[in-house]
């Protein structure tokens, strides 16, 4: 559990936060300049709060009243930085050994060779950081942080400097590590689609304050809360597996494939997306914008939409003339409906409806 | 003209090298420490320390030498105490020559090292600390290696400065053959004597070779170190 009770002032900027974070993986979301990196530096001990308390489980890292302020090297807070902070005078292996030498010791922890295997670093070990590509550098930084056996891992927009294609290649490594690590992870990003592929527990930061905290769907239905922090709008991020390609129909059949290994059945929700360049059985995430989904109260024949997903309305909320409706189609799907349509259809919680969307409304996330 | 060095000239050359070597050894650690203080710490009186360190750079060397004589001479404030407590008589010995050139070379070393310490990316030190390295280890394993081209350049500069030191040495250490007559002092002495032209020229030639060699070696070393430490492939 990460306990944050913080006040930090510098110039006109102030950060004030009081949160108890119990989830193992938390996505810290917010636009740039709202204090995400400041918060991370405060937790890591690179900045000192004006007052407050920071604790991980039973270990107090900072407490202004008890005059406790552990030095960064004694905190055991591992940071995966946004920019390249590999030691240029050491090889990749040297960087990893550095972390192993100075890091904490713990029972269930990664050895250098574990990390090399998990993150496929074998061919890079003898290289110096300057001979690595951007994506390789982030992988090595991730490995280096884990090898130091931190109590808590903070990831500060580790993929922000990479282009979309590279992001898609590196993200699975992060997912793998986050899954394997036994310690809490705070992943910072201003990219909702990136965050939602790693966790659905979010803490939203805006202007140095927590705007909201909870599961993504909860936050989305608390309307204005999330909207104010999401300039690009809401998003459904759905993990899927490729079932088959249908060139004749111009579509690829995708099946919802939750990460947490819930049993999949043949009649599991299937989506028809545009033809994509993925192999059958390959897993990926797709994004669906709530405004690209339509709701019908009954199945409609003679319509070009390739997807008609049957589901039940769980809840909804209104903001500024539009309704955000959560429909359980097997997974929670957020749908945007104008208030006119909402009333005309007489939608209500518990009602059985169909979600209609075109194949092209489904976009793959790199 | 005879190109072979005479015994006296050899002695002057060897003495110069010895004095320069001990000068560098003496100021290495204090130089790095002071440079680190000036580069990284804010403290009361920092400007005064900074000015004191750099004073020999702007003072006439003779003034520096004379000040050393007043302080460390056998009747000087510190010199008298050293003599009575330890039986140490510095002035007009080769140790005085080391001291004189050390004081003269110190600001050059501090300046160069300070600059290279200031150029070390602090974010790398932060990264080292979050990985569990304390300040001392971070300094030894990250800061120092990354600043090494500058430190090396500073040491070679100090060595060269010591080889060429004249004013402070002649004032504080004198011009005793085989004891304090370093290369520049020998050149001066030969140039003053009637038949010394040839010897003076030989030593001038040696000095030029020595200095050129030092410069070239330091340039080479600094360049390969920088290549080793650069963060990007085309970085220099």
Boltz contact constraints between the chains, C-beta under 6 A:
constraints:
  - contact:
      token1: [A, 44]
      token2: [B, 130]
      max_distance: 6.0
  - contact:
      token1: [A, 46]
      token2: [B, 126]
      max_distance: 6.0
  - contact:
      token1: [A, 72]
      token2: [B, 129]
      max_distance: 6.0
  - contact:
      token1: [A, 72]
      token2: [B, 130]
      max_distance: 6.0
  - contact:
      token1: [A, 73]
      token2: [B, 129]
      max_distance: 6.0
  - contact:
      token1: [A, 73]
      token2: [B, 132]
      max_distance: 6.0
  - contact:
      token1: [A, 73]
      token2: [B, 133]
      max_distance: 6.0
  - contact:
      token1: [A, 73]
      token2: [B, 134]
      max_distance: 6.0
  - contact:
      token1: [A, 79]
      token2: [B, 130]
      max_distance: 6.0
  - contact:
      token1: [A, 85]
      token2: [B, 123]
      max_distance: 6.0
  - contact:
      token1: [A, 85]
      token2: [B, 124]
      max_distance: 6.0
  - contact:
      token1: [A, 85]
      token2: [B, 127]
      max_distance: 6.0
  - contact:
      token1: [A, 88]
      token2: [B, 229]
      max_distance: 6.0
  - contact:
      token1: [A, 88]
      token2: [B, 231]
      max_distance: 6.0
  - contact:
      token1: [A, 89]
      token2: [B, 145]
      max_distance: 6.0
  - contact:
      token1: [A, 89]
      token2: [B, 229]
      max_distance: 6.0
  - contact:
      token1: [A, 99]
      token2: [B, 131]
      max_distance: 6.0
  - contact:
      token1: [A, 102]
      token2: [B, 131]
      max_distance: 6.0
  - contact:
      token1: [A, 102]
      token2: [B, 132]
      max_distance: 6.0
  - contact:
      token1: [A, 102]
      token2: [B, 133]
      max_distance: 6.0
  - contact:
      token1: [A, 103]
      token2: [B, 131]
      max_distance: 6.0
  - contact:
      token1: [A, 103]
      token2: [B, 132]
      max_distance: 6.0
  - contact:
      token1: [A, 130]
      token2: [B, 231]
      max_distance: 6.0
  - contact:
      token1: [A, 130]
      token2: [B, 232]
      max_distance: 6.0
  - contact:
      token1: [A, 130]
      token2: [B, 233]
      max_distance: 6.0
  - contact:
      token1: [A, 148]
      token2: [B, 131]
      max_distance: 6.0
  - contact:
      token1: [A, 148]
      token2: [B, 132]
      max_distance: 6.0
